[in-house]
Amino acid sequence: AFNLGIGYEHYIGVHWSIGGEIIYHNFISEKGSIEQSGQTTSGTLPYPVDGSVTSVNFAFLYHF
């Protein structure tokens, strides 16, 4: 699994800034098996199942 992103922050005053970012999250599950009560079950581990999500974040920040 990996994350890939890009962001920008712009100061609008001595202590204030605005910014944003876009992050791509790729989830790749690992193949594996579970042994429970003497029985082995094959499946895809861990969760979430294979897939991806893109998140967009905006911020209005105060820097101390």
N, CA, C and O atoms as a MOPAC input file, in Angstrom:
PM7 MOZYME 1SCF
protein

 N      0.84000 1    -1.18000 1     0.00000 1
 C      0.00000 1     0.00000 1     0.00000 1
 C      0.88400 1     1.24200 1     0.00000 1
 O      2.01700 1     1.20000 1     0.48000 1
 N      0.37900 1     2.32800 1    -0.52800 1
 C      1.13800 1     3.57000 1    -0.53400 1
 C      0.19500 1     4.77200 1    -0.55900 1
 O     -0.98500 1     4.65000 1    -0.89000 1
 N      0.74100 1     5.93100 1    -0.20500 1
 C      0.03600 1     7.20500 1    -0.27700 1
 C      0.86000 1     8.13000 1    -1.15600 1
 O      2.09000 1     8.10200 1    -1.11000 1
 N      0.19500 1     8.94100 1    -1.95000 1
 C      0.86100 1     9.89900 1    -2.81500 1
 C      0.07100 1    11.19300 1    -2.74600 1
 O     -1.14800 1    11.17700 1    -2.92200 1
 N      0.73400 1    12.30800 1    -2.49300 1
 C     -0.00600 1    13.55600 1    -2.33800 1
 C      0.78900 1    14.77100 1    -2.75000 1
 O      2.00000 1    14.72100 1    -2.96200 1
 N      0.05200 1    15.87300 1    -2.85500 1
 C      0.64600 1    17.16400 1    -3.15200 1
 C     -0.15800 1    18.21300 1    -2.38800 1
 O     -1.37400 1    18.09200 1    -2.23400 1
 N      0.53800 1    19.24000 1    -1.91400 1
 C     -0.14800 1    20.27400 1    -1.15200 1
 C      0.49600 1    21.63000 1    -1.34500 1
 O      1.58900 1    21.74200 1    -1.90000 1
 N     -0.19900 1    22.66500 1    -0.87900 1
 C      0.28600 1    24.03200 1    -0.99000 1
 C     -0.17600 1    24.81000 1     0.24400 1
 O     -1.30300 1    24.64100 1     0.70800 1
 N      0.70800 1    25.66500 1     0.76900 1
 C      0.36000 1    26.52400 1     1.89700 1
 C      0.81300 1    27.94500 1     1.58000 1
 O      1.93800 1    28.16100 1     1.13100 1
 N     -0.06900 1    28.90700 1     1.81600 1
 C      0.22300 1    30.31100 1     1.49900 1
 C     -0.01800 1    31.17000 1     2.74000 1
 O     -1.11400 1    31.17300 1     3.30000 1
 N      1.01700 1    31.89800 1     3.16200 1
 C      0.87500 1    32.79100 1     4.31700 1
 C      0.10700 1    34.04700 1     3.91400 1
 O      0.42600 1    34.68900 1     2.91300 1
 N     -0.91100 1    34.38800 1     4.70900 1
 C     -1.71500 1    35.58500 1     4.44300 1
 C     -1.50600 1    36.63800 1     5.52400 1
 O     -2.13700 1    37.69400 1     5.49300 1
 N     -0.63200 1    36.36000 1     6.46900 1
 C     -0.29500 1    37.27000 1     7.55700 1
 C      0.90100 1    36.71000 1     8.30800 1
 O      1.46600 1    35.68600 1     7.92100 1
 N      1.28400 1    37.39000 1     9.38700 1
 C      2.44100 1    36.94700 1    10.16200 1
 C      2.22700 1    35.54500 1    10.74200 1
 O      3.13700 1    34.71700 1    10.70900 1
 N      1.03600 1    35.27700 1    11.27000 1
 C      0.74900 1    33.98900 1    11.90800 1
 C     -0.30500 1    33.15400 1    11.17000 1
 O     -0.56400 1    32.02200 1    11.57800 1
 N     -0.91100 1    33.66100 1    10.11800 1
 C     -2.02700 1    32.98400 1     9.46600 1
 C     -1.64300 1    32.46200 1     8.09500 1
 O     -0.87500 1    33.09300 1     7.36800 1
 N     -2.18200 1    31.31000 1     7.75200 1
 C     -1.98000 1    30.76000 1     6.41800 1
 C     -3.20700 1    29.96000 1     5.99900 1
 O     -4.00400 1    29.52800 1     6.83200 1
 N     -3.33700 1    29.77300 1     4.69800 1
 C     -4.36300 1    28.89500 1     4.14500 1
 C     -3.63600 1    27.84900 1     3.30400 1
 O     -2.55800 1    28.10900 1     2.77100 1
 N     -4.22000 1    26.69600 1     3.19300 1
 C     -3.57100 1    25.63900 1     2.43700 1
 C     -4.53800 1    24.57100 1     2.00500 1
 O     -5.70200 1    24.54800 1     2.40700 1
 N     -4.03600 1    23.69700 1     1.18700 1
 C     -4.83200 1    22.57200 1     0.72000 1
 C     -3.93400 1    21.45900 1     0.24700 1
 O     -2.75400 1    21.66400 1    -0.03900 1
 N     -4.51100 1    20.27200 1     0.16900 1
 C     -3.76300 1    19.11900 1    -0.30400 1
 C     -4.70100 1    18.10100 1    -0.91900 1
 O     -5.88500 1    18.03800 1    -0.58600 1
 N     -4.15200 1    17.30700 1    -1.81900 1
 C     -4.85900 1    16.18200 1    -2.41600 1
 C     -3.98500 1    14.95700 1    -2.15000 1
 O     -2.79000 1    14.96300 1    -2.44700 1
 N     -4.58800 1    13.90800 1    -1.59000 1
 C     -3.84000 1    12.69700 1    -1.25500 1
 C     -4.54400 1    11.48600 1    -1.87000 1
 O     -5.75400 1    11.31100 1    -1.72200 1
 N     -3.76900 1    10.66700 1    -2.55300 1
 C     -4.25600 1     9.41300 1    -3.12300 1
 C     -3.79900 1     8.28100 1    -2.21000 1
 O     -2.60100 1     8.11900 1    -1.98000 1
 N     -4.73400 1     7.50100 1    -1.69100 1
 C     -4.45100 1     6.37100 1    -0.80900 1
 C     -4.73400 1     5.08900 1    -1.58900 1
 O     -5.85200 1     4.88800 1    -2.06400 1
 N     -3.73000 1     4.22200 1    -1.72300 1
 C     -3.90700 1     2.95500 1    -2.42200 1
 C     -3.79100 1     1.84300 1    -1.39000 1
 O     -2.78000 1     1.73900 1    -0.69500 1
 N     -4.81200 1     1.02300 1    -1.29000 1
 C     -4.83600 1    -0.08500 1    -0.34000 1
 C     -4.64800 1    -1.39200 1    -1.10700 1
 O     -5.42800 1    -1.70400 1    -2.00700 1
 N     -3.62600 1    -2.14700 1    -0.75600 1
 C     -3.38200 1    -3.43700 1    -1.37700 1
 C     -3.39300 1    -4.48700 1    -0.27200 1
 O     -2.53900 1    -4.46800 1     0.61400 1
 N     -4.32600 1    -5.37400 1    -0.32100 1
 C     -4.42200 1    -6.41900 1     0.68900 1
 C     -3.39200 1    -7.50300 1     0.42300 1
 O     -2.93700 1    -7.68600 1    -0.70600 1
 N     -3.03400 1    -8.21400 1     1.47800 1
 C     -2.10200 1    -9.32300 1     1.35800 1
 C     -2.87200 1   -10.63200 1     1.39700 1
 O     -3.82800 1   -10.78400 1     2.15800 1
 N     -2.45000 1   -11.56100 1     0.57600 1
 C     -3.07200 1   -12.88500 1     0.59700 1
 C     -2.55500 1   -13.63100 1     1.81900 1
 O     -1.37800 1   -13.52500 1     2.16400 1
 N     -3.41700 1   -14.37300 1     2.46200 1
 C     -2.99900 1   -15.09800 1     3.64600 1
 C     -4.02700 1   -16.13700 1     4.02700 1
 O     -5.00200 1   -16.36600 1     3.31000 1
 N     -3.79700 1   -16.75400 1     5.15500 1
 C     -4.73900 1   -17.75800 1     5.63800 1
 C     -4.90000 1   -17.61500 1     7.14200 1
 O     -4.01200 1   -17.11000 1     7.83000 1
 N     -6.04000 1   -18.06500 1     7.64100 1
 C     -6.35500 1   -18.01200 1     9.06300 1
 C     -6.59200 1   -19.43600 1     9.53900 1
 O     -7.33200 1   -20.19600 1     8.91400 1
 N     -5.96300 1   -19.78900 1    10.64000 1
 C     -6.22200 1   -21.10300 1    11.22400 1
 C     -7.06200 1   -20.89900 1    12.47500 1
 O     -6.65600 1   -20.20400 1    13.40600 1
 N     -8.24400 1   -21.51600 1    12.48200 1
 C     -9.16900 1   -21.35900 1    13.59800 1
 C     -9.80800 1   -22.71500 1    13.89300 1
 O    -10.37600 1   -23.34800 1    13.00300 1
 N     -9.71300 1   -23.14400 1    15.11600 1
 C    -10.29400 1   -24.42800 1    15.55900 1
 C     -9.79700 1   -25.59200 1    14.71000 1
 O    -10.56500 1   -26.49700 1    14.38800 1
 N     -8.50300 1   -25.57300 1    14.34100 1
 C     -7.93800 1   -26.67700 1    13.57900 1
 C     -8.23400 1   -26.64400 1    12.09900 1
 O     -7.75700 1   -27.51100 1    11.36700 1
 N     -9.01300 1   -25.66600 1    11.62500 1
 C     -9.33400 1   -25.55100 1    10.19900 1
 C     -8.62300 1   -24.33500 1     9.62300 1
 O     -8.54700 1   -23.29200 1    10.27100 1
 N     -8.10500 1   -24.46700 1     8.41100 1
 C     -7.41400 1   -23.36000 1     7.75300 1
 C     -8.32300 1   -22.77600 1     6.68800 1
 O     -8.85900 1   -23.50200 1     5.85100 1
 N     -8.49200 1   -21.47200 1     6.72200 1
 C     -9.32000 1   -20.75400 1     5.75400 1
 C     -8.44200 1   -19.76200 1     5.01700 1
 O     -7.75500 1   -18.95800 1     5.64700 1
 N     -8.45400 1   -19.80500 1     3.69200 1
 C     -7.68100 1   -18.84700 1     2.89300 1
 C     -8.54600 1   -17.64000 1     2.58600 1
 O     -9.76500 1   -17.74700 1     2.45600 1
 N     -7.89600 1   -16.49100 1     2.47200 1
 C     -8.64600 1   -15.28500 1     2.15900 1
 C     -7.71000 1   -14.11900 1     1.92500 1
 O     -6.49700 1   -14.29400 1     1.81000 1
 N     -8.26300 1   -12.96700 1     1.85700 1
 C     -7.49600 1   -11.75300 1     1.64000 1
 C     -7.43700 1   -10.98400 1     2.94700 1
 O     -8.46800 1   -10.65800 1     3.53700 1
 N     -6.21200 1   -10.69400 1     3.39800 1
 C     -5.99500 1   -10.00000 1     4.65300 1
 C     -5.05000 1    -8.85300 1     4.43000 1
 O     -4.34400 1    -8.93000 1     3.42400 1
 N     -4.92400 1    -7.81800 1     5.19600 1
 C     -5.96300 1    -7.35400 1     6.11500 1
 C     -6.97700 1    -6.49400 1     5.37600 1
 O     -6.83600 1    -6.27100 1     4.17400 1
 N     -7.97100 1    -6.02300 1     6.05700 1
 C     -8.95500 1    -5.13000 1     5.46500 1
 C     -8.40800 1    -3.72600 1     5.45600 1
 O     -7.55000 1    -3.47100 1     6.30200 1
 N     -8.77400 1    -2.79500 1     4.63400 1
 C     -9.81700 1    -2.89400 1     3.62500 1
 C     -9.37100 1    -3.71400 1     2.41400 1
 O     -8.18100 1    -3.94800 1     2.20400 1
 N    -10.33600 1    -4.13400 1     1.64200 1
 C    -10.08300 1    -4.90700 1     0.43400 1
 C     -9.40100 1    -3.99600 1    -0.57000 1
 O     -9.45600 1    -2.77300 1    -0.44700 1
 N     -8.75200 1    -4.59900 1    -1.57400 1
 C     -8.04700 1    -3.81300 1    -2.58800 1
 C     -8.90400 1    -2.64800 1    -3.07600 1
 O    -10.09900 1    -2.80900 1    -3.32700 1
 N     -8.28900 1    -1.48300 1    -3.20600 1
 C     -9.01500 1    -0.31600 1    -3.68100 1
 C     -8.22000 1     0.94000 1    -3.43000 1
 O     -7.07500 1     0.88200 1    -2.98200 1
 N     -8.81500 1     2.05900 1    -3.71300 1
 C     -8.13800 1     3.33300 1    -3.50100 1
 C     -9.14800 1     4.40400 1    -3.12200 1
 O    -10.34500 1     4.28800 1    -3.38400 1
 N     -8.61900 1     5.45900 1    -2.49100 1
 C     -9.43500 1     6.59400 1    -2.06800 1
 C     -8.62300 1     7.85400 1    -2.33100 1
 O     -7.40900 1     7.86200 1    -2.13100 1
 N     -9.27200 1     8.90000 1    -2.77100 1
 C     -8.62700 1    10.20100 1    -2.93000 1
 C     -9.28800 1    11.17100 1    -1.96800 1
 O    -10.51200 1    11.29800 1    -1.94800 1
 N     -8.46500 1    11.86500 1    -1.16000 1
 C     -9.01600 1    12.83400 1    -0.21600 1
 C     -8.50900 1    14.22700 1    -0.56400 1
 O     -7.37100 1    14.40000 1    -1.00200 1
 N     -9.37700 1    15.22000 1    -0.36200 1
 C     -9.04400 1    16.62500 1    -0.60500 1
 C     -9.24200 1    17.35800 1     0.71500 1
 O    -10.32000 1    17.29300 1     1.30600 1
 N     -8.19800 1    18.06200 1     1.18500 1
 C     -8.24400 1    18.75100 1     2.47400 1
 C     -7.91000 1    20.22300 1     2.29400 1
 O     -7.00100 1    20.56900 1     1.53900 1
 N     -8.64200 1    21.09200 1     2.98600 1
 C     -8.37800 1    22.52400 1     3.01200 1
 C     -8.20600 1    22.95100 1     4.46400 1
 O     -8.82300 1    22.38000 1     5.36300 1
 N     -7.35700 1    23.96600 1     4.69200 1
 C     -7.10800 1    24.38600 1     6.06900 1
 C     -6.90000 1    25.89300 1     6.15400 1
 O     -6.36700 1    26.51600 1     5.23500 1
 N     -7.32900 1    26.46200 1     7.27200 1
 C     -7.07100 1    27.85600 1     7.65200 1
 C     -6.32500 1    27.74800 1     8.96100 1
 O     -6.91900 1    27.39000 1     9.97800 1
 N     -5.00200 1    28.05700 1     8.96200 1
 C     -4.13700 1    27.73200 1    10.09500 1
 C     -3.58900 1    28.97000 1    10.79500 1
 O     -3.34300 1    30.00800 1    10.18000 1
 N     -3.40800 1    28.81900 1    12.10900 1
 C     -2.73600 1    29.83000 1    12.92400 1
 C     -1.42600 1    29.23700 1    13.41100 1
 O     -1.42900 1    28.16900 1    14.02500 1
 N     -0.29500 1    29.90800 1    13.15100 1
 C      1.02100 1    29.43200 1    13.56300 1
 C      1.46700 1    30.19900 1    14.79400 1
 O      1.51600 1    31.42900 1    14.77200 1
 N      1.79300 1    29.49400 1    15.86200 1
 C      2.23000 1    30.11100 1    17.11100 1
 C      3.64400 1    30.60300 1    17.01100 1
 O      4.17700 1    31.15300 1    17.97500 1

